Amino acid sequence: MPEGKPFKDREDVKADIRLCALVGTIFQLASFGFAALGVIGDALNITLGLESMSWFLLAIFASLSALVPNMRSLVAKHLFGIETEE
């Protein structure tokens, strides 16, 4: 990899954007699922493997974890746009 360039070529940038979007989507869907399990468990007043608060905490953690790949994808798109202009 040349010094000062974070990506090898355009296809490398596109592959990284696709991967980060996929991982971000998986984390986001997991957070929705965890929140749904927390709401269902609390509404029915039962324990679905974990207590309702634990499901909500997992949902918060998954949502925050989804920010990392989404930010990387945003930076890759920005760098891809700058490279395209040059």
N, C-alpha and C positions, 0 to 999 in steps of 0.2 A: 504494500500500500504506500503510495507516495506521501511524503511528509506534508502535513497541513490539509490533507484531504481525508474526510471521514469515510468516504465510500469509493469503491473501485471504479464503478461506471454507473450508467443510468439504470441498467437492469438490477444492479445490486441495491440501488435506492428503492426501486419499485418492489423488489422482493422483501426488503426490510419493512416497507410501509404495509404490505399485505400481512406479513407475520405479526407486526405490532397491532394492526387492526383486529386480527383474529384473536390474539391473546387478550386484548382489551375487551372484546365482545364476550369472550368466555368468562372473564372475571365479572363483567357487568351482569350477565345472565345469572351467574352464581349468586351475586348479591341479591338479585330479585328473588331467586329461589329461596335463599336463606331468610329473607324478610317475609316471604309468603309462609314458610314453615313456622316462623315466629308468630305471625298473626293467627294462623290456623290453630296452633297449639294453645295460644292464649285464649282464643275465642271458644274453643272446645274444652278448655281447662284440663288439658292432658299434656303429658310429656312425650314429645316425639323424638326420643333419643337424647335430647338436651332440653334444658329449660328454655322458655321463650326468650328470656333476656340473652342467653348465650347465642341463640339464632340471630337476634338483632345485632349483637356484637360481631358475629361472623359476617353479617351483611355489611356492616360499616367497614370492617377490615377488607372485604372483597371490593367494595366501592373505592376505597383508598388505593388498593393495589391496582385497580384498573387505570388509575391516573398515570402510573409510570409508563406503560406501553403507549398510552394515548399521547403523552407528552413527547415520547421518542418519535412517534409517528408524525407529530406536528413539526418537530425540528427537522426530520427527514424531508417532509414536504417543503419546508421553508428552504432548506439547502438545495433541494431539487429545483425549486423555482429560481433561486439565485444562479445556479449552474446553467439553467436553460436560457436566462437572459444574457449570460456571457457568451 
